[in-house]
Amino acid sequence: MVTTIELVAAAWRKSSYSGGNGGNCIEVAPGFPGVVPVRDSKDPEGPALLFSATAWESFLTAVRAGDFG
């Protein structure tokens, strides 16, 4: 089953780790039940990846634990 999610009116927000230097940043759009849309902040018109809410939470937990160095 393929589900289409409309992201045109999404309220994107940048990572709290994003600096003001325009570096490598991501944006997420909260408010989509069960999924977390993620995109590259340098390419806001580009594609977005959709992660399950469970996968996204696991990723955040690993980041906070320092699992990625």
C-alpha positions as CSV (number, residue, x, y, z in Angstrom):
1,M,0.0,0.0,0.0
2,V,1.4,3.4,-1.0
3,T,0.2,6.5,0.9
4,T,0.6,10.0,-0.4
5,I,1.3,12.8,2.1
6,E,0.9,16.4,1.0
7,L,3.8,18.5,2.3
8,V,3.0,21.8,0.6
9,A,1.7,23.4,3.8
10,A,4.0,21.6,6.1
11,A,5.5,23.7,8.9
12,W,9.2,22.9,8.6
13,R,11.7,23.6,11.3
14,K,15.4,23.3,11.3
15,S,17.5,21.1,13.5
16,S,18.4,22.7,16.8
17,Y,22.0,21.8,15.9
18,S,21.8,24.0,12.8
19,G,24.1,27.0,13.0
20,G,23.7,30.3,11.1
21,N,26.4,29.4,8.6
22,G,24.2,27.6,6.1
23,G,25.9,24.3,6.7
24,N,24.6,20.7,6.5
25,C,21.2,20.9,8.2
26,I,18.0,19.0,8.1
27,E,14.4,20.2,8.6
28,V,11.5,18.2,10.0
29,A,7.8,18.8,9.7
30,P,5.9,17.7,12.8
31,G,2.2,17.0,12.8
32,F,1.9,14.0,10.5
33,P,0.5,11.0,12.4
34,G,2.8,8.1,12.3
35,V,5.5,9.6,10.1
36,V,8.2,12.3,10.2
37,P,9.0,14.1,7.0
38,V,12.7,15.1,6.7
39,R,14.4,17.3,4.1
40,D,17.7,19.0,3.4
41,S,17.4,22.6,4.5
42,K,19.7,23.7,1.6
43,D,17.2,22.2,-0.9
44,P,13.7,23.1,0.4
45,E,12.1,22.4,-3.0
46,G,13.8,19.0,-3.2
47,P,12.6,15.7,-2.1
48,A,11.6,14.8,1.5
49,L,12.2,11.5,3.2
50,L,9.4,9.9,5.3
51,F,10.4,8.0,8.4
52,S,8.0,6.1,10.6
53,A,7.6,7.8,14.0
54,T,9.1,4.8,15.7
55,A,12.2,4.8,13.4
56,W,12.7,8.6,13.9
57,E,12.5,8.3,17.7
58,S,15.0,5.5,17.6
59,F,17.3,7.7,15.5
60,L,17.0,10.6,18.0
61,T,17.6,8.3,20.9
62,A,20.8,7.1,19.3
63,V,22.0,10.6,18.5
64,R,21.4,11.7,22.1
65,A,23.3,8.7,23.3
66,G,26.3,9.7,21.1
67,D,26.1,6.5,19.0
68,F,27.2,8.3,15.9
69,G,30.4,9.8,17.2
